[in-house]
Amino acid sequence: VDWALTGGEDYHLIFTTAPDMQKTLPRLIQEKTGKEIHCVGRIINRDGVHLNRDGRITEITFQGYDHFTLRSS
């Protein structure tokens, strides 16, 4: 999980959709593009970012590379 969250370059498109489109949208995208999409999470009214893995909830802290931070040489 650490590698997926902080391992570098990202080449997958991630987006959000309304809950009522959760079943319809994957089918529409499959029909139009031949590509599958997968639900990887949901947005809830709660502070922070959390990972629910097999019922165990862990808070995710920022660990990735920040491209916009000024660094001295």
C-alpha positions, 0 to 999 in steps of 0.5 A, a space after each residue: 500500500 505504501 508504494 501505491 500511495 507514495 511510490 512516484 509517478 502516477 499514470 492512472 486517471 482518478 476521478 469522483 462521481 456522484 453516488 447515484 452514478 456508481 453502477 451506471 458510469 463503469 458500464 458507460 465507460 466500458 461501452 465507449 472506451 473498452 476500458 474498465 474503471 474500478 471504485 477505489 474509495 469514497 468521499 465522506 464528511 470527515 477530516 483527513 484521509 483514511 484507508 479502510 483495509 479489511 475493516 481496519 481504518 488507518 489515517 494516511 499522512 502525506 509522504 509523497 514528493 511535493 513538486 511545488 516545494 522550493 528546495 535549496 541546491 
